[in-house]
Amino acid sequence: MNNITEFILLGLSQKKEIEVLCFLLFLLCYIAILIGNLLVMISIICSQLINHPMYFFLSFLSLADLCYTSTVTPKLIIDLLSEKKVISYNGCMTQLFTMHFFGGIEVFILTGMAYDRYVAICKPLHYTLIMSRWKCDAILAASCIGGFLHSFGQFLLAIVLPYCGPNEIDHFFCDVYPLLKLACKDTSRIGLLVVANSGLMGLVTFVVLLVSYAVILYTIRSYSAENRHKALSTCSSHITVVVLFFAPLLFIYIRPATTLPEDKVFALFYTVFAPMLNPLIYTLRNMEMKNAIRKFWCHVMGSKDIN
């Protein structure tokens, strides 16, 4: 039984002054996300870096970031100036599916990037053989399949629930935990399945990433100071992105199926701030990325001068 045709999103705040400030902030954030991630993608695709596995994965991570944040942020920005923040039932379920789909892809791409760094540092002599283009394509395909399976599981758990009212979601986007509160049936078992799907998947992936970098740190102990610094510089950016993305994600999904007032703030980290900061993190300390962006920018400006 389902009597709900639309949901009302309560958003970040009920005060108009705060909503206007948040509108300006998140509009600037979204513009930065678009410019930063598109610049990283295009710079890699238009250079020889696309042939390197690390940058191959980075270009698709930027694409996943763009798609992931675009499932939430534009709606958030529009709602901040709307009197009534409404989303249809079908729109809510579509947002839930796409958000978890692209979020799952991002989790698995980050894992693939960690594997690439492990092979590059721990097995350098076999790196080109192991990290072939076929292997990179296979990891990317597996990331998409994994993201789909994760998202489809979340989608099924949400769509089978009966919603009889009320229809107010205490969040700024549709997610499983807030929807569980609106279901007119006992959701304790489904809550455990949600934790198993999102929480355990995130936790296991995070532990695998930590173990891989522990092995890397153990391996580089015998390196010279220069090579050790070079290895650490290539890994530090990835570790920063992993912590920035996984820490708030685990805070929300690893606990029992409950919602807290802090969830909205933590959700902003992995839906808005992480996609905005990722291009900066990967370019500020990476000379190859800086050169690729500089060449692309010079090429664009040179084309404008010619025209």
N, C-alpha and C positions, 0 to 999 in steps of 0.2 A: 504494500500500500504506500502510495506516494502522493501527498497532497500539495507538494511544494513545486512551483514552477520557476521561482527565482529566489535568490538569497540576497540579504542586505549585509554588506561588509561594513563593520564598524570603523575600520581604518586605524590610523595611528593615534589620532586625537579627535576630540569633539570640539576643541576650541579653534575658532576661525583664524585667529592670529597665528597660532602655531601651524595650522594647515597651510597658510600662505607662505610662511618661512620654509616649511618642508617642501612645498611645491617648487620654490626657487632652488633649494638645495638639490633635490633629486632630479630636477630638469637639467641642472649643470652636470650632475653625476652621470646621467644617461648620455648626454652629449659627449662627455669625456670617454665613456665606455665605447660609444660608436666610433669616435675618432681614433682612440688608442688601439682597439682591437682590429679595426679595419687597416690601420697603418701597419701593424705587425703582420697581419695576414698578407697584405699586398706586397710588403717589402720582402717577405720570405719567398713568396711565389715568383716574384720578378727577379730573383737573384739565385745564385748557385746554392744558397743555404737550403733550398727545398730538397736537395739531394742528400742532406745530412739528416739522419733519423731524429735527432733531438729537435731540430727546427721543423721537420716534417710534422712531428707531434705538436709542437708549439703552435703551428699555424691552425691545426684543427682544434687545439684547446681554445684559441681565440675565437674560432667559429662557434664552438660550443658555448663559450661565455656570452657571445652576442645573442645566440638563440635562447639561452637559458634566462638571461636577465630580461629579454624582450617578452617573455611570457608573463612577467610580473610588473616590471617597472613602468611601462606606458600606462597600464591600467591604474597603477598606484598614483601616477602623476595627474591623470585625468580626474580621478576620484577626489583628490585633495581640493579641487575647486568645485566639486559637485555637491549639491545639497543632499541628494540621496544616492548613496553608493550601492548600486544594484548590479547584480550579475545573474544571468539566467541559469537555470539548472544545467542545461547543456553546455553553456559557457564555463560554468564552474568545473564540470567534469573534464572538459577539454583542457582547461588551464592546469588542473591537477595532473592529467596525463602528460602533457607536454613538458611541464616543469620537472617532473620526476624523470622523464625520458632524457632530456638534455643534461639534467643534473647527474644522472647515472652515467651517461657518456663521459662527462667531465671527470667523475671519480675514476673510471677505468682508464681514461687517457693519462691521468696523473700517475696511475700505477704503471702504465706502459712507459712513461718517461722515466720513472724510477728504475725500471728494469734496464732501460737503455743506459742510464748512468752506471748501474751496477756492472754491466758488460764492458762498458768503456773503461772503467777504472780497475776492475778486478780481473778482466780477461781481455786486455788490450790487443794481444796478438791475434785473437780470434774475432775481434769486433766486427770487421767488415764482412766476415763470413756469417756470423750469427745474426747481426742486424742488417740483413739484406732488405731490399725493397719489398720482396714477397713477405718477409716476416713483419715489416712495418704495416703493410696493407692488412695482413692477417690480424695484427693487434688492433688496428683501427676497426676492422669489421667485427671483431669480438667485443670491442667497446660498445658499438652500436647495438649488437644483439643483447649484450648484458644490460644496457640501458633500457632497451625495449622490454625485456623480461621483468626487470625491476618495476618499471612504470606500469606495465600491464597488470602486475600483481596488486599494486596500490589502487589502480583504477577499478579492478574487480571488487576489492574490499569496500570501496566507497560506493560503488553503483548498486550493489546488492542491498544496501541498507535502506529501510523505509524511513522517509522523512515526512512527519505529520505536522510539524510546527513546534516551536517557533522557527523562524528562518533567518535569524541574525547570527552572522559569523563574526566572532570577536578576533578578527585578523584583517590584514590588508590584501590577502589572496586566499584562494581555496586550497586547503591542505587537509590531510586525512584526520589529524587529531581534532581540529575544530569541528569537522563534520561528524565525528563520533559523538560529540556532545549533543548534536541535534537529532540523532537517530532515535526513533521511538521504539527501541528494543534494547535488550541487554547486549552491550558491545565489549564485554570483558574478553571474550575469546578472540574476537576480531582485533581488539587492541593488542593482544599478544602476537597475532600474525603480522600486524603493522610493525611492531618492535622487531620481530624476526626479519622482516623484509628490509626495512630501512636501517634500524639501529644496528643489528648484527652485521649487515653488509658493510656499513660504514666503519664499524669497529674492527672487523676482520681486515678490511682494506687498509685501515690506518695502522694496525699492528704490522701487517706485511710491509708497509712502507717504512716504518720505524726499524724493523729488523734488517731490511735491505740497506738502510743508511748506517746502521750499526756495523754491518759487515764491511761497508765501504770505509768507514772510519777506522776500523781495525786493519784493513788492507793497506791504507795509505800511511800507516805508522812508519813503515820501512822506506818510504819515499824520501827523496831529498826535499829540502825546505821549499825550493821553487816549485817542484812538481806537486808537493802537498798543497801549497797555496793555490795552484792552478786547479787542482781537483776539487778543493773546497769551494772555490769561487763558482765553479759550474754547478755544484750541488746546493749551495746556500740559497740561491733564488728559488729552486724547486722546493726546498724544505720550508721556506717562508710561505710560499703559496699553499702548500699542503696544510700547514698549521692554521693559516688564515681561513681556509675553506672548511677543514674538518672539525676544528674546535667548536664553533657554534653549532655545526651540524650534529655532532655527537651529543652536545648538551640537550638538544631538543628531542632527538630520536632514540637515544639509548635508554632513556628512562621509561617507566610505565606510561601508558597512553593517557596522559593528562596534559592540560594546557596551563601555562603560567603567564603572568603579565610580562615577564622578561622575554618571552618567546618572540615578540614582535621585533625587539631590538636585535636579538641574536639572528633572526631571520634576515634582517637588513644586511648583515655582514656577508652572508653567502649568496644573497640574491642581487645586491647592489655594489657593496664596497669591494668585495673580492674581485668581481669582473672588472671593476674600474682600476684597481691597483695592480692586477696581474701584468698588463703591458709595461707599467713602470718598473715593476720588480724584475722582469726579464730583460729589460733594455738598459737600465741604469748602470749595471755592473757587467754588461756583456758587450765587448768591443765589436764582435762580429755583427750583432744586431744593430748597434749604433752606425756602423759603416753601411749596412744594408739600407737602413732608413735614410741615411745621408745621401746615398747614391740614388735612391728612389726619389727623394725630394729634389735633388739637383736635376734629375731627368725630367720631372714634372715642370720645374721652373724653367728649364731649358726649352721644353716644348712650348711653353707659354710665350717665351721670348721669340721663338721662331714664328709662332702664329701672329 
